[in-house]
Amino acid sequence: MKLGDVVGTENRFLLGCWSVAVVLVLMLGLVLGSDPVSILGVAESREFQVNFDSPVEIKHIYVLPSQIVRKGDLLAELGQSEWESQLRVLKSRYDKLNAEMHLRQQLAGVVKDLGHLAPSADPLLVELEDARREMALIEGRMKNLFVFAEVDGAVGAVNFKNGEKAPAFAPLITLVPLNPTYVNGYINENLSSTLSVGQVVEVSSAGGKVVRGSVVSIGSRIVQIPDRLLRIQTLPAWGREVVIKIPRTNEFLLGEKVFVQKKWNLSLLSLANADEATQALESQQQDPREMDIPLNIVETFKPEMSGVVFVPELKQFVLVSDDYPDNRPVLFLMNEQGQIQPHQIQVSGLPAMADIESVSVQGQHLYLLSSLSATKKGKLKEERQIFAQIKRSGLRYSVENHVDLRKPLLRALKDSQDPVLKSVYEADLKVAKEGFEVEGHAIDDKDLYLSLKGPVLRRNEGLILKVSDFASVFDGGLKPAQVTLAARFDLKLPHQDVEMVLTDLIKQGDAFYLASSCRGASCSAIWKVTAGQTAPELLQEFRMRHLEGLALHPHTRQMFAVFDSKSSSQYAVVSLVDKRTP
């Protein structure tokens, strides 16, 4: 049956008119029922103050008033002599208690009696545990004496100088964000509004700049509206205060008058969903980005970033380059946005060291490792064979130990009972220019792990060596039994047949995270392999070569990858997602 048989040909036009009218009425009802509201407000930002709940000493201020800083920049380094004094007293007390416990254990009768006691029943053990906890608490507080910028902004005031002491809760430095971060507005008491917390609104200025914000609070009392926000400034008005959060990246001026409008719900819903989709897409962006290197560094020399590690106490990444003027290495600090700090950190006591390919951290120590390789002409230079242990105290780094690691390591490979390790040594003898080379290392407790870039025993084969009790190398001793094969596997990209070499290494639990770069092709990759695996898991592939370093952020569980493309240094962020999670 056709529509004309029911309605009739002469009524089709009338039916169409009624349909359009019903749709228009529904749309008009939605618009009128959405309760549009227009609010006047001021774009503002909250000033950040740096203070501590106990007196501190100012060791060094790194900024000046009105200086523009970026999020993560180092503002100041502080000291706390009171904590240091308490820590010395506690350590002395702990040592005395520990000595007393050892003395008691030498007495056979006491040992026999204590053998049946729980630790909580022995007063001496309780005192030891209390002293240990107090020491850990103070040491934890002393690690937070570095002040970093929480937002991009301008330094408002620096209230103390180097060497001065600041009382508890005194503002040391004030920081004002460059862009406003919220809008302070008012709803006139004579206007009814269904505005609610979490509501998405549109914020615009007289100059036509528009952003989307969300309502974070609505006042529960009536207050007088400031004269500047009155439509007729000679006529006082009252209303409820509304605070609206806006994105940090906006073009508003601090103190600028803005207009806040709530559109009807369907429009807002679609736009909000579009914004969320855009943000989700941006958050998944993993393409390498340029590092922001200050001009004062690139005017001196062009760093070729080869290694990176995250230092929790500094809340920064420490980077090394594989090339320095006069082979005198410095350390660079980088925040999570890829911005390099302008000051370079010298390493006192470090001899000439070249071709640094990897860096690791363990407690208060950094470890630097050269490539242990020959030059392109086949010459072995001492400065390319160094493994250095560096102690950190604040932002001061000094060498505790350093050694030529190549010689004892190759001797251990030569005398090894493992035929694979012997083959590595023999292959190095055959190809001096492309022989033994290490571009990645990791430290796990007392063990040192080395990822070999060469020699290559089989195309696309990865080898990881383990050096047990590695501290012995600083004393000149390394036995063949200390060097073993930790992992052996094949690297193969699923869609192309290219040769890959290992360029860095991270160890987490029983898993290795590996960086690799392609030879003769523009590609790099990040892999995960556990002991015993011969086929590692491909975590991320990049369409550019020279992936040089990996660092794992312990809090965000993100992997930071560093590239050296010769023309510029770049980085990428990769989220570690367990693919087994549904």
N, C-alpha and C positions, 0 to 999 in steps of 0.2 A: 504494500500500500504506500502511495506517495504522499508527501506533505501537502500537496495541493488538493488531494482528495479529502483531507480532514479539515484543513483551514479554509480552503476555497481560494481561488486565484485572486479574487478581488480584495481579500483580507491580508495578503502577504505583506504589503507595504505597511499596513497598520500594525501587524505583529512585529515587524522590524523596528518601527518607531517605539513601541512599548519596551522592547528588549533594550534598546539603547538608553531609554529613560531610566529603566531599573538599574542599569550599570552605573549611570551618572549619579543617581541618588545614593547608591552604595558607596561609591568613591567619595562623594561629598560628605557622607556620614563618617567615613574613616578619617578624612582630613579634619572635620570639625571636632570629632571625638578624640583626636590625638592631643588636644590641649596644647597648642604651640605656645612657647614662652620666649620672651626676649629679655636677656639680663645684661646689664652693663657691669663690667669688671675691670680689674687692672692686672696685667701680666707681671708676675713677681717671681722671685726665687729666694730661697732661704739661705742665709749665710752659714757656712760651715766653720765651726771653731774646733781647733785642736787643743785639747787639754787632757790632763791625767789626774787620777784620783789620789796621787801622792806626789811629793816634791820630786822634781827631775832637774838634771843638769843639761845645759845646752852644749853639746859637743860641736855641732856644726850646723849652720843654717845654709841651705843650698839655693834659696830664692830671695828675691827682693820685692818690696811693695810695688804693686801694679804689674808685676811680671805675669805673663800669660803662661799657664801650665796646663798639661794634659792629664787625664785620668791615669793614675799609676805612677806619675813622676815623683821622685824622691824630694820631699820638702825639707826634712831635717833629720839629724841623727842625735839621739839623746843618750844620757847616761843616768845611772841611779846608784850613787855611792852608798846610800842606805841599804839598798838591796844587796849590793856587793859585800858590804860589811856583814849583813845578816848571813849571806851565803858562806862567807869565810868561817864565821862562828859555827854554823851548822855542819860544815865539812869537818871542822876540827872535832866537834862533838861526835860526829858519825865515825870518824877514824878512831877515836878513843873507845867508843862502844864496840866497834868491830875488833879492836885489839884485845879488849877485855873478853869478848866472846871466844876468840882464838885461844886465849890463855886458859879459859875455863875448859875448853875442849881438850887441852893437853892433860887435864886431870882425869884419870880413869874413872874415879868414883863419880865425878860430876857428869861425865859423858853417859855413864850407865844410868844415872837418875834422870837425865834429860831425855834419854832415848824414848821414854814412855810419855813425855809431855807434848801436848799440842803447842804450836808456836804462840798461840794467844795466851797460854798459861805461863809463859816465861817472861817476866818483866823486862829482861834485857832485850829479848827479841822484839817486844812491843816498842821499846824505846828506839831501837834501830829502825823499825819500820816507820815510826812517826818522823824521825829525822830524815829518812829517805823521801817521804812524801812532802815534807816542808821544803827540802832542797829542790825537788822536782817542780813544786809550785812557783818558787822564786825564779828558777831557771826559765820556766815557761813565760813568766812576766818579763824577764829581761830580754827575751827574744822579740818582744813587741815594741822595742824602742826606736823603730824606724817609722817615720811619718811619711805617708804617701798621699797624694791628692786623690780624693774620692770621686771628683768630677772634673771635667774640663772647666777652667775658669781663670779668674784673675786673683792674684794674692792681694787681699785687702790690707792687712796690717801684719807686721812682724814685730812682736812686742818685746822680744828679748834678743840679746846678742850672744855670740859664741863665748862660752866660759861662764855665763851667768847661771844662777839657779832660779828656777821658777817654782812658786808655791803650788800646792795642790789645787786643782780645778782652775788655775789661771789660764786664760786663753793665750796660747803661744803664737799661733798663726791663725788668721781668718782667711777664708777662701770664698769668693763670690762667683757663682756659675756665670758663664758668658751669656747664656740664654735663659729666659724665664722657664721655670719648670711647673708652675701652677698659676691659676687665675683665681683671684679673690673677688667674688661678685655678690650681688644682693638681689633678693626677690622682694619686690614691694609688697607690703602687707595688704594692699587693696587688690592684689591680683591673686587669683586662685591658680595653683599649679600642682600637677601630679609628678613633679620632678622627684626622682628617687636616687638613692646611692647606687652607683654602678651604671646609671643612665649614660648613654653615649650622646654627646652634644657636639655642635659645630661652633668653633671659636674663630672669629674673624676680626680683622682690624680695619680702620678707615682706609688704609692703603691697599686693601684687597687681599691680604695674606690670610689663608684659611688653613686650619688644622683641626683634627678631631681630638676630643678629649673625653674624659669620663669623670663623673661626679664622685668625689671621694667623701664628702661630708656636707651635711645640711644643718644649719644652726637650729637649736631647739628653743631659742628665745628671740624676741624682737629687739633690734638695736637700731640706732640712727644711721642712716645711709650717709657716707661722706659727701660733702658738697660737690666734689668733682664728678660724682656719678649721678647727680641729680639732673633731670631733664630741664627743670627750672631751678637754678641754683639759689634763688631767693625764697623758694618754697621748700621748707624742710620736709623730709619723708623718712619713714621707718620701714624696716623689713628684716628678713632672715638672711643670714650670711651663708654663702655657698662657696665651697672650695672645689675647683676642677683641676684635675691633673692633666697636663698636656705633654706631648713628646719632648725629649730634650733637644732634638734637632728641629728647630723652628726658626722663623725669621722675625719673630717679634722682638721689640726692644724692651729692656727692663723698664717697668713703670708705664708701659704703653696702655692706653685705654682700648679695650676690646669688647666685642659683642658676642654674647653666648645665645645660641638658638637651639631649640629642640625641635627637630623635624618630626613629621608623623612616622609612626613606628615601622611601616613596611619599608620606607626609604632608608631609615636608619639601620634596619636589620640587614638589608642587602649590602649597604655600604660597610657596615661593621664586619660582615662576613668576608667582604672583599679585602678589607684591611687585614683581617686575620689570615686570609689565604696568602696575601702578599708577604706578611711577616713570616709565615711558615716557610714560604719559598726561600726568603732571604736567609732564614736560619739554617737551611739545608745547603746553602752555598758553600762549596768546598774548593772553588778554584783558587789557585795561588794569588796572593795580593802583594803589592810592593811594601817593603818595610819603609818606615819613615825614619830615615837616618839624618841627624842634625848636620847642618852645613859645616860646623867646626870640625867634624870627624872626616867628612868626605874631602875637605880642603887639605887635610893632612895626608890621608891615603884612602884607597878604596877597599873597604873590608870585603873579604870573600868568606862569608859565614859558613863554617864547616861543622859546628857542633853546638848543641843547645841542651840546657837542663834547667828544670824548675827548682828554685831554692825557696822552700816554704817560709823561712824566717824573713826573707826579703820580699816575699810575695811577688817576685819578679823572675823572669828567665835570664839566665846567664849564658851569653854566647861567646864563642871564640872564632877567630878567623884562621885560615890556613896560611896566611901571608901577612907579615908585619914589616914595617921599616926596620932594618938592622936586626931582624929576627928577635925583637924585644916585645913579647906578647903583652897585650892588655885584655881586660875583660869588659864586655858590654852588658848593660842591663836593658831588658825589653819588657814592656807590659803586655797584657793580653790583646791589645789592639795593634800590635806590631810596631809600636813606637819605641825607638831606641833612646835611652837617656843621653843627654849631651856630654856628661862627664865619663871619662874612661878610667877604669880601675887598674892601677899598676900592681904587679905581683913582685913584691920585694924578695930578693935572694934567688930569683930564677935566672939561670944562665941563658945564653942564646938558645932559642928553641924554635925550630922551623917545622912547617908542614903539619901543624896541629890539626888532627882530624876528628877528635872526639873528646867529650867532657862528661864527667859523671859526678854525683854528689852522694856522700854518706855522712850523715850527722853534720859536724862542723868542718868537714874536709871536702875539698874539690880535688878531682883527679884529672890531669891532662895527659893525653897520649898523642905522640907524633905517629906518623904513618909507619915507622919502622922499615921504610923502603929505601931503595937506592934512587938516585936522581935519574932523569931521562937519559943521561949519558952513562948510566951504570955505576956511578960513584957512590960510595957509602960515606955520608957526612954525619958526624957525631950529633949535631943539633937536630937531625931527623929521626933519632933513635930514642928519644927521651920519654920516660914515664915519670910524672911528677905528682907528688902528694902535697897539697896546699892547704894550710890551715886558715880558716876565716875567723876574724874577730871584728864584729861590726861590718864595716865596709873595707876593712884592711885585710889584705891577703898576703901571706908570706909562705915561702917554701919550707917544708919540714924535711922532705926527702926527694931525691931524684936519682934516676939510674938509667944507664943504657940497657934497655930491655931486650933489644934484638939479639945480642950475643948469648946471654944465658938461655933465652927462649929457643934459639936455633940449636944450641948444644943439647937441650932437652929433647927436641924433636929428633935429632940425629941418633941419640942413644935410646929412644923410646922403643918399647916392645910392641907398640901398635903399628901395623904395617901402613895404615893410612897416614899417620903422623910422619913416619919415615919417608913416605912418598912426597909429602909436602916439602920436607927438607931437600930431597933429591931434585924435585922440580925447581926449587929455588936456585940450585946450583946450575941448572941447564939454561934458565932464562933470567939473567941478572936484571935486565931492564924491566921486565914484567913479572918479577919474582915475588918474594914475600912482601905483603903489604896488608896493613890493618887499618880500616877506616871507622871501626866502631868498637866500643868496649862498654861493659857494664860491671858494676860491683854489687855483689850480693853477700852480705856478711863478710866472711873471710876469703871469698872466692872471687876471682877475676875472670870475666868472660870476654873473648876476643872474636869478632866476626872477620873472617878473612876475605879481602878483596882479591888476593892472589897469593900463591899461584893457583891456577885453575886446573884441577885434576881431570874434571869432566865438564863439558859445556853446561852452563846453567846449574852447576852444583853449588850449594851453599855449605860452608863448614864453620862451626863454632867451636873454639877451643876453650877449655876450662883450666885455669891455673889455681890450684888449691893452696890455701894459706899464702896468698900472694905477697904479704908483707915481708916474707923472707927474702924477696928479690932485692929489697933495700939493704939487706945485710950481706949481699953478695952470694946468696945461696939459692939455687933452684935445681931440685932433683928431677930426673926424667919422670919419675912416678907422679910428680905433682901436676904434670901437663897431660890432660886426657881429652878425648873427643866428646864434646857435650851434645852436639847435634849434627846430623848430616841429612840433607834434603835436596830436592830439585825445585828450582824456580821456573815457572812457566806461565806466561800470560795466556788466557784462554783463547784470544782471538788473533794473536800474531806470534810468529816465531822469531824472537829477537834474543840476543845475548844479554844477560843481566848479571850485575855484580852487586855484592852487599856493600852498603855505605854507612850504616849505623845500626845500633843494637840497644834495646831496653829489655831488662828482665823483670817480670812481675810474677811472683809465685813460681809455678812450674812452667810458665809460658815465656816465650821470647817474642818481642815485637821488632820487626826488621824493616829497615829502609833499603831499597834497591834502586839502581839506576840502569837504564839501557845503554848499551854500546852501539853507536851508529844509528840511533833512532830517538825520537823525541818522546820518551816515556819514562815514568818512574812508578814505583808501587810501594805500598805498605803491606806487610804480611804478618801473620801470627802463626807460630809453630810451637808445639809442646814437645818435650823430650820423647824420642821414639818415633815421631812422625816423619814420614818421607815426602808428604805432600802438604805444604803449609796452606793456610787459609788466606786468600786474597781479601784484604780489608778495604783497600782504596787504590785506585789507579789514577795517575795524572798524565796529561798529554804534554808533558815537558820533562826534560832530563835534569840531571844534577840535583836530585834529592839528596842532601848531605847530612841532615841531622834530624833526630826525633826526640821529643820531650813529652812526658805524660804529666798533665795537670792533675794532682792528687784529689782535688775537690770536685772539679767539674767532669772528670773522667774524659777529658778531651785530649787528643793527640795533636801536638803542634809540630808541624813539619817545616824544615828550613831548606830553601833552595838557593843554590849559587849559580846563577845563569851567566856569570862573568860580567855582563853589562849591568846587573842589579841584583840585590838580595831580596828574596821573596819568602813568604811564609803561607801556610795553609792550616786550617783547623779541621780536624776530623773527629766526629763524635764516635766513641766506641760503643756500638750497640750490639748486644748479644743476639745473634740471628736466631737463636733457639727460643727466644722469648716470643710468645704469640702476640 
